[in-house]
């Protein structure tokens, strides 16, 4: 159970939980706990049961598709705007991807059953989660197209911008190796792209870190997919509650 000090963190943190009324929040605290997420932590491996659901207050988690030969590529990122493992229900559903903490932070965590109780108990949260699931499908389809059509340079800029959005800080714990894995390309390709972006003054990169220097310029480099996905996610926080949640 979360204490009074933790309660003060809730409204300023997660985009979905912020849509829950103060009255409903007080009830939801009984099934939640605050947890730290360290960079590099694997929350789930493919096939593992999704026992807990995480509402990120800070940081970022990547969903990674893992092939039999060990190769992997990122399929989605989730930050403060969303929730991780929403398909959890009754401790049965298995994870389809690897859930990896890319940027450290904190999260409000509840059990699978606790999550179902939260959704059943709050019209605001029910609406936000329903809309979020729909948006995730749309953005996933967009990223599939992006990976097939756009250049490494465009995709790298998109990924840096997305991480910047999720983390809320300019200094990002990103290595060339992690970027290469997330984009499914060779590390040498990332090295060339980040060097060019650094020389243009758009970013600075040191060992294990990338600092955003000129966000507007990065947006000019990124493909159209960044803005499309950004707009879709922004709608989660502005849509009115869905009528079916009031039934």
DRENLOVO-216231 format. One record per residue (C-alpha): residue in one letter; chain; z, y, x. Coordinates in nm, 2 decimals. Layout:
BEGIN
   residuo   cadena        w        v        u
         a        A        Z        Y        X
...
END
This chain:
BEGIN
   residuo   cadena        w        v        u
         x        A     0.00     0.00     0.00
         x        A    -0.08     0.35     0.13
         x        A     0.19     0.61     0.17
         x        A     0.21     0.98     0.08
         x        A     0.08     1.09     0.42
         x        A    -0.23     0.87     0.38
         x        A    -0.29     0.99     0.03
         x        A    -0.37     1.33     0.17
         x        A    -0.66     1.18     0.37
         x        A    -0.83     1.02     0.08
         x        A    -1.00     1.31    -0.11
         x        A    -1.16     1.45     0.21
         x        A    -1.30     1.12     0.33
         x        A    -1.52     0.88     0.15
         x        A    -1.81     1.00    -0.07
         x        A    -1.75     0.74    -0.34
         x        A    -1.38     0.76    -0.35
         x        A    -1.40     1.14    -0.38
         x        A    -1.55     1.09    -0.72
         x        A    -1.24     0.92    -0.85
         x        A    -1.00     1.14    -1.04
         x        A    -0.65     1.21    -0.89
         x        A    -0.50     1.00    -1.18
         x        A    -0.72     0.70    -1.10
         x        A    -0.66     0.74    -0.73
         x        A    -0.29     0.71    -0.78
         x        A    -0.35     0.37    -0.94
         x        A    -0.60     0.25    -0.69
         x        A    -0.36     0.31    -0.40
         x        A    -0.17    -0.01    -0.49
         x        A    -0.46    -0.23    -0.39
         x        A    -0.57    -0.04    -0.08
         x        A    -0.47     0.00     0.29
         x        A    -0.58     0.23     0.57
         x        A    -0.73     0.05     0.87
         x        A    -0.87     0.16     1.21
         x        A    -1.22     0.05     1.30
         x        A    -1.29     0.01     1.67
         x        A    -1.64     0.04     1.82
         x        A    -1.80    -0.30     1.88
         x        A    -1.58    -0.48     1.62
         x        A    -1.77    -0.73     1.42
         x        A    -1.63    -0.72     1.06
         x        A    -1.85    -1.01     0.94
         x        A    -2.10    -1.26     1.09
         x        A    -2.38    -1.40     0.88
         x        A    -2.25    -1.67     0.65
         x        A    -1.89    -1.56     0.66
         x        A    -1.71    -1.49     0.32
         x        A    -1.69    -1.12     0.23
         x        A    -1.31    -1.12     0.17
         x        A    -1.26    -0.74     0.20
         x        A    -1.44    -0.42     0.11
         x        A    -1.43    -0.11     0.32
         x        A    -1.47     0.26     0.21
         x        A    -1.53     0.45     0.54
         x        A    -1.35     0.77     0.59
         x        A    -1.51     0.82     0.93
         x        A    -1.73     0.63     1.17
         x        A    -2.03     0.41     1.10
         x        A    -2.11     0.04     1.05
         x        A    -2.45    -0.12     1.11
         x        A    -2.58    -0.42     0.92
         x        A    -2.78    -0.63     1.17
         x        A    -3.02    -0.91     1.10
         x        A    -2.97    -1.19     1.35
         x        A    -3.25    -1.44     1.42
         x        A    -3.21    -1.80     1.53
         x        A    -3.33    -1.72     1.89
         x        A    -3.06    -1.45     1.92
         x        A    -3.28    -1.15     1.87
         x        A    -3.15    -0.89     1.63
         x        A    -3.24    -0.57     1.46
         x        A    -3.06    -0.32     1.25
         x        A    -3.14    -0.31     0.88
         x        A    -2.90    -0.05     0.75
         x        A    -2.62     0.19     0.85
         x        A    -2.33     0.29     0.63
         x        A    -2.09     0.58     0.69
         x        A    -1.86     0.81     0.50
         x        A    -2.10     0.82     0.20
         x        A    -2.06     0.46     0.11
         x        A    -1.89     0.13     0.10
         x        A    -1.93    -0.20     0.30
         x        A    -1.95    -0.55     0.15
         x        A    -1.99    -0.44    -0.22
         x        A    -2.13    -0.78    -0.31
         x        A    -1.78    -0.93    -0.25
         x        A    -1.65    -1.10    -0.56
         x        A    -1.40    -1.38    -0.59
         x        A    -1.40    -1.45    -0.21
         x        A    -1.72    -1.65    -0.26
         x        A    -2.02    -1.44    -0.15
         x        A    -2.12    -1.49     0.21
         x        A    -2.24    -1.21     0.44
         x        A    -2.61    -1.20     0.49
         x        A    -2.60    -0.99     0.80
         x        A    -2.37    -0.90     1.09
         x        A    -2.15    -0.61     1.01
         x        A    -2.09    -0.42     1.34
         x        A    -1.88    -0.11     1.39
         x        A    -2.12     0.13     1.58
         x        A    -1.91     0.45     1.57
         x        A    -1.52     0.41     1.56
         x        A    -1.33     0.55     1.26
         x        A    -1.10     0.47     0.98
         x        A    -1.15     0.31     0.64
         x        A    -0.98     0.24     0.31
         x        A    -0.98    -0.14     0.28
         x        A    -0.91    -0.36    -0.02
         x        A    -0.96    -0.73    -0.10
         x        A    -1.27    -0.85    -0.29
         x        A    -1.06    -0.89    -0.61
         x        A    -0.90    -0.55    -0.54
         x        A    -1.24    -0.39    -0.53
         x        A    -1.34    -0.55    -0.87
         x        A    -1.01    -0.42    -1.01
         x        A    -1.09    -0.07    -0.87
         x        A    -1.44    -0.06    -1.03
         x        A    -1.31    -0.19    -1.36
         x        A    -1.03     0.07    -1.36
         x        A    -1.23     0.39    -1.29
         x        A    -1.54     0.52    -1.47
         x        A    -1.61     0.76    -1.18
         x        A    -1.60     0.48    -0.92
         x        A    -1.80     0.25    -1.14
         x        A    -2.07     0.51    -1.17
         x        A    -2.07     0.59    -0.80
         x        A    -2.09     0.23    -0.69
         x        A    -2.36     0.14    -0.93
         x        A    -2.57     0.43    -0.82
         x        A    -2.50     0.35    -0.45
         x        A    -2.62    -0.01    -0.49
         x        A    -2.95     0.12    -0.64
         x        A    -2.99     0.37    -0.36
         x        A    -2.93     0.11    -0.09
         x        A    -3.22    -0.10    -0.22
         x        A    -3.45     0.21    -0.22
         x        A    -3.35     0.32     0.13
         x        A    -3.38    -0.04     0.27
         x        A    -3.74    -0.06     0.14
         x        A    -3.81     0.27     0.31
         x        A    -3.67     0.16     0.64
         x        A    -3.88    -0.16     0.63
         x        A    -4.19     0.06     0.60
         x        A    -4.06     0.29     0.87
         x        A    -4.01     0.01     1.12
         x        A    -4.36    -0.11     1.06
         x        A    -4.55     0.22     1.07
         x        A    -4.37     0.49     1.27
         x        A    -4.34     0.53     1.65
         x        A    -4.03     0.45     1.86
         x        A    -3.99     0.83     1.92
         x        A    -3.99     0.91     1.55
         x        A    -3.75     0.62     1.47
         x        A    -3.52     0.70     1.75
         x        A    -3.49     1.06     1.63
         x        A    -3.42     0.93     1.28
         x        A    -3.15     0.70     1.40
         x        A    -2.98     0.97     1.60
         x        A    -2.98     1.20     1.30
         x        A    -2.85     0.93     1.07
         x        A    -2.57     0.85     1.31
         x        A    -2.49     1.23     1.34
         x        A    -2.47     1.24     0.96
         x        A    -2.25     0.94     0.93
         x        A    -2.00     1.03     1.21
         x        A    -1.98     1.41     1.15
         x        A    -1.96     1.48     1.52
         x        A    -2.21     1.60     1.78
         x        A    -2.11     1.35     2.06
         x        A    -2.22     1.01     1.96
         x        A    -2.11     0.68     2.13
         x        A    -2.47     0.55     2.17
         x        A    -2.61     0.36     2.47
         x        A    -2.97     0.30     2.54
         x        A    -2.90    -0.07     2.50
         x        A    -2.75    -0.03     2.15
         x        A    -3.04     0.20     2.04
         x        A    -3.29    -0.06     2.16
         x        A    -3.11    -0.33     1.97
         x        A    -3.08    -0.13     1.65
         x        A    -3.45    -0.04     1.66
         x        A    -3.57    -0.38     1.77
         x        A    -3.76    -0.25     2.08
         x        A    -3.74    -0.28     2.46
         x        A    -3.47    -0.07     2.64
         x        A    -3.74     0.08     2.86
         x        A    -3.90     0.24     2.54
         x        A    -3.57     0.40     2.45
         x        A    -3.52     0.52     2.81
         x        A    -3.86     0.70     2.79
         x        A    -3.79     0.86     2.45
         x        A    -3.44     0.98     2.53
         x        A    -3.55     1.12     2.86
         x        A    -3.82     1.32     2.68
         x        A    -3.58     1.44     2.41
         x        A    -3.34     1.55     2.69
         x        A    -3.60     1.74     2.88
         x        A    -3.69     1.92     2.56
         x        A    -3.33     2.02     2.51
         x        A    -3.29     1.83     2.18
         x        A    -3.02     1.60     2.32
         x        A    -2.80     1.54     2.62
         x        A    -2.72     1.19     2.72
         x        A    -2.47     1.06     2.97
         x        A    -2.35     0.70     3.02
         x        A    -2.27     0.56     2.68
         x        A    -2.30     0.89     2.49
         x        A    -2.57     1.10     2.33
         x        A    -2.49     1.46     2.23
         x        A    -2.70     1.64     1.97
         x        A    -2.80     1.98     2.11
         x        A    -3.07     2.09     1.86
         x        A    -3.05     1.92     1.53
         x        A    -3.34     2.12     1.37
         x        A    -3.57     2.02     1.65
         x        A    -3.47     1.65     1.61
         x        A    -3.56     1.67     1.24
         x        A    -3.90     1.79     1.34
         x        A    -3.95     1.48     1.56
         x        A    -3.81     1.23     1.31
         x        A    -4.05     1.07     1.06
         x        A    -4.05     1.15     0.69
         x        A    -3.82     0.86     0.62
         x        A    -3.51     1.04     0.75
         x        A    -3.54     1.32     0.49
         x        A    -3.63     1.07     0.21
         x        A    -3.32     0.85     0.28
         x        A    -3.10     1.16     0.33
         x        A    -3.20     1.30    -0.01
         x        A    -3.14     0.96    -0.18
         x        A    -2.79     0.93    -0.04
         x        A    -2.71     1.29    -0.13
         x        A    -2.78     1.21    -0.49
         x        A    -2.49     0.97    -0.50
         x        A    -2.25     1.26    -0.48
         x        A    -2.41     1.47    -0.75
         x        A    -2.52     1.23    -1.02
         x        A    -2.32     1.23    -1.35
         x        A    -2.14     0.91    -1.44
         x        A    -2.36     0.64    -1.58
         x        A    -2.33     0.59    -1.96
         x        A    -2.28     0.22    -1.92
         x        A    -1.96     0.28    -1.72
         x        A    -1.80     0.44    -2.03
         x        A    -1.84     0.13    -2.24
END
